[in-house]
């Protein structure tokens, strides 16, 4: 079982790989029908800043970043948005860019394009892969950022 209560896992003598400590969702209007138009897969750029702010940390405070790419260029677009003062100010309402991340910590076991894009199971694959990486490290914090069909974004923080 991927997500379960700690009591459930302990009652079955299963290891706790990681804890879900924070999450956020966002949606964008990629068709431009209800406001400013935004790219179809850009919703995570909105969810991540809210999530890290709520957690009291920064984008740079992660040991592993699992950023789902529906297309190979998606991750680059997301990273460029978080580095852009204009995008962060005008779209996200931030006073400064979120900044850069250490690329050696990005999708270290391969992203969705490299591992296969299991339609409707991407979240399960990413949560399982990140939890396992944190378990093997013995400690740490990981970021999950997933763009989903229809202009939605789902993000989470896993910790061990």
C-alpha positions as a Markdown table, in Angstrom:
| # | Residue | x | y | z |
|---|---|---|---|---|
| 1 | Unk | 0.0 | 0.0 | 0.0 |
| 2 | Unk | 1.5 | 3.3 | -1.0 |
| 3 | Unk | -0.3 | 5.7 | 1.3 |
| 4 | Unk | -1.6 | 4.4 | 4.6 |
| 5 | Unk | -1.7 | 5.4 | 8.2 |
| 6 | Unk | 1.3 | 4.8 | 10.3 |
| 7 | Unk | -0.8 | 2.6 | 12.6 |
| 8 | Unk | -1.9 | 0.5 | 9.7 |
| 9 | Unk | 1.6 | 0.0 | 8.5 |
| 10 | Unk | 3.0 | -0.8 | 11.9 |
| 11 | Unk | 0.2 | -3.3 | 12.6 |
| 12 | Unk | 1.4 | -5.2 | 9.5 |
| 13 | Unk | 5.1 | -4.8 | 10.3 |
| 14 | Unk | 5.6 | -2.7 | 7.2 |
| 15 | Unk | 8.4 | -0.1 | 7.0 |
| 16 | Unk | 7.5 | 3.7 | 6.9 |
| 17 | Unk | 9.3 | 5.0 | 3.9 |
| 18 | Unk | 8.3 | 8.6 | 4.1 |
| 19 | Unk | 5.6 | 11.0 | 5.4 |
| 20 | Unk | 3.5 | 13.3 | 3.3 |
| 21 | Unk | 4.0 | 16.6 | 5.1 |
| 22 | Unk | 2.4 | 19.1 | 2.8 |
| 23 | Unk | 0.5 | 19.3 | -0.5 |
| 24 | Unk | -1.1 | 21.8 | -2.8 |
| 25 | Unk | -3.2 | 21.8 | -6.0 |
| 26 | Unk | -3.8 | 24.5 | -8.6 |
| 27 | Unk | -5.6 | 24.9 | -11.9 |
| 28 | Unk | -5.0 | 27.2 | -14.9 |
| 29 | Unk | -7.3 | 28.4 | -17.6 |
| 30 | Unk | -5.4 | 27.2 | -20.6 |
| 31 | Unk | -8.3 | 28.0 | -23.0 |
| 32 | Unk | -8.5 | 31.6 | -21.9 |
| 33 | Unk | -12.2 | 31.5 | -21.3 |
| 34 | Unk | -12.3 | 32.8 | -17.7 |
| 35 | Unk | -9.4 | 35.2 | -17.5 |
| 36 | Unk | -5.7 | 35.5 | -18.5 |
| 37 | Unk | -4.6 | 32.6 | -20.7 |
| 38 | Unk | -1.9 | 30.2 | -19.3 |
| 39 | Unk | -0.1 | 27.2 | -20.7 |
| 40 | Unk | -1.9 | 23.9 | -20.3 |
| 41 | Unk | 0.8 | 22.3 | -18.1 |
| 42 | Unk | 1.8 | 25.3 | -16.0 |
| 43 | Unk | -0.5 | 24.8 | -12.9 |
| 44 | Unk | 2.4 | 23.3 | -10.8 |
| 45 | Unk | 4.2 | 26.6 | -11.1 |
| 46 | Unk | 1.3 | 28.1 | -9.1 |
| 47 | Unk | 0.9 | 25.3 | -6.5 |
| 48 | Unk | 4.6 | 24.9 | -5.5 |
| 49 | Unk | 5.1 | 28.5 | -4.2 |
| 50 | Unk | 1.9 | 28.2 | -2.1 |
| 51 | Unk | 3.0 | 24.9 | -0.7 |
| 52 | Unk | 6.6 | 25.8 | 0.2 |
| 53 | Unk | 5.4 | 29.1 | 1.7 |
| 54 | Unk | 2.9 | 27.2 | 3.9 |
| 55 | Unk | 5.7 | 24.8 | 4.9 |
| 56 | Unk | 8.0 | 27.7 | 5.8 |
| 57 | Unk | 10.8 | 26.6 | 3.4 |
| 58 | Unk | 12.2 | 27.6 | 0.0 |
| 59 | Unk | 12.4 | 25.9 | -3.3 |
| 60 | Unk | 16.1 | 25.2 | -2.6 |
| 61 | Unk | 15.4 | 23.2 | 0.6 |
| 62 | Unk | 14.9 | 19.8 | -1.0 |
| 63 | Unk | 17.2 | 16.8 | -1.3 |
| 64 | Unk | 15.3 | 15.4 | -4.3 |
| 65 | Unk | 12.9 | 16.9 | -6.8 |
| 66 | Unk | 10.5 | 14.7 | -8.7 |
| 67 | Unk | 9.1 | 16.9 | -11.4 |
| 68 | Unk | 6.8 | 15.1 | -13.8 |
| 69 | Unk | 7.1 | 16.0 | -17.5 |
| 70 | Unk | 4.3 | 15.1 | -19.8 |
| 71 | Unk | 6.7 | 16.2 | -22.5 |
| 72 | Unk | 10.5 | 16.6 | -22.1 |
| 73 | Unk | 10.3 | 20.4 | -22.4 |
| 74 | Unk | 7.8 | 20.7 | -19.5 |
| 75 | Unk | 10.4 | 20.5 | -16.7 |
| 76 | Unk | 12.5 | 23.2 | -18.5 |
| 77 | Unk | 9.5 | 25.5 | -18.9 |
| 78 | Unk | 8.6 | 25.0 | -15.2 |
| 79 | Unk | 12.1 | 25.7 | -14.0 |
| 80 | Unk | 12.3 | 28.8 | -16.3 |
| 81 | Unk | 9.1 | 30.2 | -14.9 |
| 82 | Unk | 10.3 | 29.8 | -11.3 |
| 83 | Unk | 13.5 | 31.6 | -12.2 |
| 84 | Unk | 11.7 | 34.5 | -14.0 |
| 85 | Unk | 11.2 | 37.7 | -12.0 |
| 86 | Unk | 8.5 | 38.8 | -14.5 |
| 87 | Unk | 6.6 | 35.5 | -14.4 |
| 88 | Unk | 6.8 | 35.2 | -10.6 |
| 89 | Unk | 5.6 | 38.8 | -10.2 |
| 90 | Unk | 3.0 | 39.0 | -12.9 |
| 91 | Unk | 1.5 | 35.4 | -12.8 |
| 92 | Unk | 2.3 | 34.2 | -9.3 |
| 93 | Unk | 2.1 | 37.5 | -7.4 |
| 94 | Unk | 5.5 | 36.9 | -5.8 |
| 95 | Unk | 7.9 | 39.7 | -4.8 |
| 96 | Unk | 10.9 | 37.7 | -6.1 |
| 97 | Unk | 11.6 | 34.6 | -8.2 |
| 98 | Unk | 11.4 | 31.3 | -6.6 |
| 99 | Unk | 14.9 | 30.7 | -7.9 |
| 100 | Unk | 16.9 | 27.8 | -9.2 |
| 101 | Unk | 17.3 | 24.2 | -8.1 |
| 102 | Unk | 20.3 | 21.9 | -8.0 |
| 103 | Unk | 19.8 | 20.0 | -11.3 |
| 104 | Unk | 21.8 | 17.0 | -9.9 |
| 105 | Unk | 18.8 | 16.5 | -7.5 |
| 106 | Unk | 16.2 | 16.6 | -10.3 |
| 107 | Unk | 14.6 | 13.3 | -11.2 |
| 108 | Unk | 17.7 | 11.4 | -10.2 |
| 109 | Unk | 16.3 | 8.0 | -11.2 |
| 110 | Unk | 14.8 | 9.3 | -14.4 |
| 111 | Unk | 11.6 | 11.2 | -15.0 |
| 112 | Unk | 8.3 | 10.2 | -16.5 |
| 113 | Unk | 9.6 | 10.3 | -20.1 |
| 114 | Unk | 12.6 | 8.1 | -19.3 |
| 115 | Unk | 10.7 | 5.6 | -17.1 |
| 116 | Unk | 7.4 | 5.5 | -19.1 |
| 117 | Unk | 4.4 | 7.7 | -18.6 |
| 118 | Unk | 1.9 | 5.4 | -16.9 |
| 119 | Unk | -1.3 | 7.3 | -17.8 |
| 120 | Unk | -3.5 | 7.7 | -14.7 |
| 121 | Unk | -0.7 | 6.2 | -12.5 |
| 122 | Unk | 1.9 | 9.0 | -12.7 |
| 123 | Unk | 1.2 | 10.1 | -9.1 |
| 124 | Unk | 1.6 | 6.6 | -7.8 |
| 125 | Unk | 4.8 | 6.1 | -9.6 |
| 126 | Unk | 6.3 | 9.4 | -8.4 |
| 127 | Unk | 5.2 | 9.0 | -4.8 |
| 128 | Unk | 6.6 | 5.4 | -4.7 |
| 129 | Unk | 9.9 | 6.4 | -6.3 |
| 130 | Unk | 10.5 | 9.4 | -4.1 |
| 131 | Unk | 9.5 | 7.5 | -0.9 |
| 132 | Unk | 12.0 | 4.8 | -1.8 |
| 133 | Unk | 14.7 | 7.3 | -2.5 |
| 134 | Unk | 14.2 | 8.9 | 0.8 |
| 135 | Unk | 14.1 | 5.6 | 2.6 |
| 136 | Unk | 17.4 | 4.6 | 1.0 |
| 137 | Unk | 19.0 | 7.9 | 2.0 |
| 138 | Unk | 17.7 | 7.4 | 5.5 |
| 139 | Unk | 16.5 | 11.0 | 5.7 |
| 140 | Unk | 15.6 | 14.0 | 3.6 |
| 141 | Unk | 12.9 | 16.0 | 2.0 |
| 142 | Unk | 11.5 | 15.6 | -1.5 |
| 143 | Unk | 9.3 | 17.7 | -3.8 |
| 144 | Unk | 6.7 | 16.2 | -6.1 |
| 145 | Unk | 5.3 | 18.4 | -8.9 |
| 146 | Unk | 2.9 | 16.9 | -11.4 |
| 147 | Unk | 1.0 | 18.6 | -14.2 |
| 148 | Unk | -2.2 | 16.8 | -15.0 |
| 149 | Unk | -4.7 | 16.7 | -17.8 |
| 150 | Unk | -7.0 | 19.7 | -18.1 |
| 151 | Unk | -4.7 | 22.4 | -16.7 |
| 152 | Unk | -4.3 | 21.0 | -13.2 |
| 153 | Unk | -1.2 | 20.7 | -11.0 |
| 154 | Unk | -0.7 | 18.5 | -7.9 |
| 155 | Unk | 2.3 | 19.0 | -5.7 |
| 156 | Unk | 3.5 | 17.5 | -2.4 |
| 157 | Unk | 6.3 | 17.3 | 0.0 |
| 158 | Unk | 7.5 | 13.9 | 1.3 |
| 159 | Unk | 9.9 | 13.7 | 4.3 |
| 160 | Unk | 11.8 | 11.1 | 6.2 |
